[in-house]
Amino acid sequence: MLALLLSLSLIVWAAVFIDASFGFKRLDRLEDSGSISDGPLLTVVAAARNEEAHLEESLKSQLNQSYKSIEWILVNDRSTDRTGKIMDAIQESDPRVRTIHIKSLPDGWLGKNHALYKGYQESSGELILFTDADVLFKKDAFGKAIKYFNQHSLDHLTAAPHLNGKNFWLKAFIAFFLFGFSYYKRPWLANSPRSRTGMGIGAFNLVSKQSYERLGTHEAIKMRPDDDLMLGMKMKQNGFRQRFVTAINLIEVEWYGSLKEAFKGLEKNTFAGLHYRISMVLFAIAGTFISQVLPFITIFSSERSIFILSLANILLLASVYILITKRMSAFSSLLFLVFPITALLFIYSIIRAAILTFLQGGIVWRGTLYKLSELRGKH
């Protein structure tokens, strides 16, 4: 039985390696794009709740863009810290900036989705960039994105940023998360016209206003905690022209401040990504353990066949891991040395998210409890 499990795992990782190798060839680097300084009006919609620690630095990086035809709609989503005051001060200092203060959340909406929707309602641009309030942009990031967007006649462009972490274990967990995200979601399929798989990254979702409105705006995904991904999925499934690119050297975001914060942040997305189904949770736990932890245990087996299968699994895992981390992050591939530990941490995050969701009766996001029955109904 053990040999069978290891053999099946080996086949899976061989297939993943081949798929990812060809898939990444279809991914462009936004850094390689040309840049423009003027063109269609871009509306940047940035929603924030209690983001005083990162907001000012993020907005300064945006306001300093080489692309000049931009307006900003800053949405203060019921913040209890200085977020609203920082936004107001920036509005007073720069005529391109307008601030919206949301005091209450209407029924049937998740907070961030509602905030982005309110920002869209105030927009004037032909293009809209939905971004987060803790993202840092290099000076030519917007100009390169719009140049690429126009060159490829797109309706939607999403870009993977560098997810930064402050300490070793957080970096190792982020690297594992990117590894799992890439082989599970296969983001390169977003660039294939034959595939209905779409992609959306919260740090950078650039859409044409016309296509976004035809999609149904954020009203179409108003109860989705994975709003960024679902925006991309809906765009692709409805036939809009989409591209997913990497922008590791142009866009940066501190994913979470600590490993503890990462576990808490994943509460809202993990169970949603598994379709709020216990069967999917169990499958994810078993699959992760068998394919990504077990070989590191069985490699100490005295049986030669088990040892060889385990070693082959580990070597293939390392190959996939290195391939993905080199394209999707700026982290060292040496983080693979703690791979089985980060796999166990990920299993813990899945179990934790599922249990808390059931105990709470839903997810808590931006200070509001959203009932599981509502979330399942909108899935």
C-alpha positions, 0 to 999 in steps of 0.5 A: 500500500505504501509503495502504491501511494508513493508511486501515485504521488511520483506520477502526479509530481512528474505530471505537475513538473511537465505542466508547470514547465510548459505553463510558465513559458506562457507567462510574461514578466511585466518588467519586460514590457515597455512603458507609457506616460500618458493614455486613457484615464486610469482610476485607481480604487484602493479600499482600506480598513485599519491600514494606518501602518502601511497606507501612507507609504503605499499611496506615496508609491502610487502618486509617484507613478510615471504614468500621469493620466490617473485619478484615485478613489480611496475608500475608508471602509469603517476604519477605527484607526487613523486610516480615514485621516490619512486619506483625507490629508492626502486628498487635501494635498493632491487634487487627483485624489478623492476619499469616500468614508463608509460608515455602515455595511449593507446586508448581503455584502462583504465589506471589501467587495462593497468598498471596491464597488463604491469606489467604482461608482465614483470612477471616471476612468476608462480603466480601473485598477483595483488594489489593496492599501498595503501594496508598494509600486515601482515608479513605472509599474502603471505605465508598463501595465497599461502599455501591456494591456493595450498591446494585447487588447485586454479586458483584464490584466492581473499581476503577481507581486512579490509577497514579502515576509519579515522572518524566516518561517513566514518566508518559508510559509509564503514560498510553500503557499505559492508552491501550492497555489501554483500547482493547484490553481495553474495560473498560466491557464488564464493565458490560454484562450482554450481554457476557462480557468481565470486568475485574479490577484488582489494587489493588481486587478486592472480592468476595462470599465466597460467589461467590468460593467458587462460582467456585473461589477462587484455585485456579481461576487458581493459575498465572495471572500476570495473576491480578487480570484473570483473577479478573474474567474468571472472575467475569463468564464464570460469570454473576456480577454485576460492575461496573468503576468508576474511583476515580482520586481515592480509590485511588492506587498507584505503578505502578513506581519507574522505566521500567526497573522497568516493563519488568521488571514487564511481563515476567510479564504481557505474554506472558501477555496475548498467550496465550504465542503468537509469532503474537500477539506479531508481530501486536501489534508490527506493529499497534502500529507501523502504527497508532500510529507510522507516521502520525508518520513518513508525515506528512512525505510529499510526497504530499498523500493520504498527508499527509492520511491521516497527519494524520487518523490523528494527530488521531483518535489524539489524540482517543482518547488524550485521552478515555481519559487524562481518564477513566483517569488524572490525567495531562495530555493534553499527554503525547500530544506524546511518543506515538510514542516511548512507542509504540516503548517499548511495542513494545520491552517486548513484544519484551523480555518475549517474548525473556526468557520464551523465554531463561529458559524461563518467567517469573521472578516474586517470585523463582521461575521458572515454566516456560513449559510449565506456564504454557501448560498452565494458560492 
